[in-house]
């Protein structure tokens, strides 16, 4: 949480977890997260983090309890496995 706050300059950026909605899809989780991020960029709508406990206010994270229509210019998709592997992908909204 501290690293995200520092990276984003303290902005109140939504952090979304799909696990509460779809469970752990294991190897499919990354693809599902990528597709969700693409839809958020396209539709300009951030999905909800359903079935998640509210974020600790001290962490400074915003986990939307309901979908939010808002400008979405970029998305960071992070994935972690139970065996210690991790990866990240940054997407940016295409504009002409």
NORKA-V444136 format. One record per residue. N is the residue number from 0. RES is the residue in one letter. PHI is phi in whole degrees, 0 to 359 (NA if undefined). BURIAL is # if it has 24 or more other C-alpha atoms within 12 Angstrom, else .. D_LAST is the distance of its C-alpha to the last C-alpha in Angstrom with 2 decimals. Layout:
N | RES | PHI | BURIAL | D_LAST
N | RES | PHI | BURIAL | D_LAST
This chain:
0 | X | NA | . | 33.40
1 | X | 295 | . | 34.22
2 | X | 295 | . | 31.83
3 | X | 296 | . | 28.90
4 | X | 300 | . | 29.92
5 | X | 294 | . | 30.15
6 | X | 299 | . | 26.81
7 | X | 266 | . | 25.05
8 | X | 66 | . | 27.07
9 | X | 80 | . | 29.00
10 | X | 295 | . | 26.13
11 | X | 274 | . | 27.05
12 | X | 263 | # | 24.65
13 | X | 291 | # | 25.53
14 | X | 244 | # | 27.17
15 | X | 245 | # | 27.48
16 | X | 243 | # | 30.23
17 | X | 270 | # | 30.29
18 | X | 302 | . | 33.87
19 | X | 295 | . | 35.46
20 | X | 269 | . | 33.75
21 | X | 239 | . | 34.10
22 | X | 78 | . | 36.67
23 | X | 268 | . | 36.52
24 | X | 269 | . | 34.99
25 | X | 50 | . | 35.99
26 | X | 296 | . | 34.08
27 | X | 274 | . | 31.64
28 | X | 298 | # | 30.65
29 | X | 298 | # | 27.87
30 | X | 295 | . | 26.18
31 | X | 294 | # | 26.63
32 | X | 295 | # | 25.19
33 | X | 296 | # | 22.11
34 | X | 297 | . | 21.61
35 | X | 295 | # | 22.22
36 | X | 295 | # | 19.66
37 | X | 299 | # | 16.97
38 | X | 294 | . | 18.13
39 | X | 298 | # | 18.18
40 | X | 295 | # | 14.52
41 | X | 290 | . | 13.69
42 | X | 272 | . | 16.38
43 | X | 57 | . | 16.24
44 | X | 214 | # | 19.94
45 | X | 270 | # | 22.16
46 | X | 288 | # | 25.10
47 | X | 280 | # | 28.66
48 | X | 262 | # | 30.99
49 | X | 282 | . | 33.79
50 | X | 56 | . | 37.38
51 | X | 245 | . | 36.82
52 | X | 290 | . | 39.11
53 | X | 302 | . | 37.70
54 | X | 292 | . | 36.53
55 | X | 298 | . | 39.09
56 | X | 303 | . | 38.18
57 | X | 291 | . | 39.22
58 | X | 285 | . | 36.41
59 | X | 74 | . | 33.77
60 | X | 258 | # | 31.62
61 | X | 246 | # | 30.13
62 | X | 259 | # | 30.71
63 | X | 295 | # | 29.58
64 | X | 281 | . | 32.44
65 | X | 225 | . | 30.31
66 | X | 300 | . | 26.67
67 | X | 234 | . | 24.58
68 | X | 275 | . | 21.63
69 | X | 197 | . | 19.74
70 | X | 297 | . | 16.38
71 | X | 234 | # | 15.73
72 | X | 262 | . | 13.32
73 | X | 205 | # | 15.32
74 | X | 218 | # | 18.40
75 | X | 250 | # | 21.40
76 | X | 253 | # | 23.41
77 | X | 242 | # | 26.96
78 | X | 223 | # | 29.73
79 | X | 227 | . | 33.41
80 | X | 250 | . | 36.28
81 | X | 290 | . | 39.94
82 | X | 260 | . | 40.85
83 | X | 99 | . | 38.92
84 | X | 281 | . | 35.79
85 | X | 209 | . | 32.47
86 | X | 202 | . | 28.84
87 | X | 215 | . | 25.54
88 | X | 219 | . | 21.88
89 | X | 253 | . | 18.96
90 | X | 246 | . | 15.73
91 | X | 234 | . | 12.51
92 | X | 294 | . | 10.06
93 | X | 281 | . | 6.79
94 | X | 228 | . | 3.78
95 | X | 272 | . | 0.00
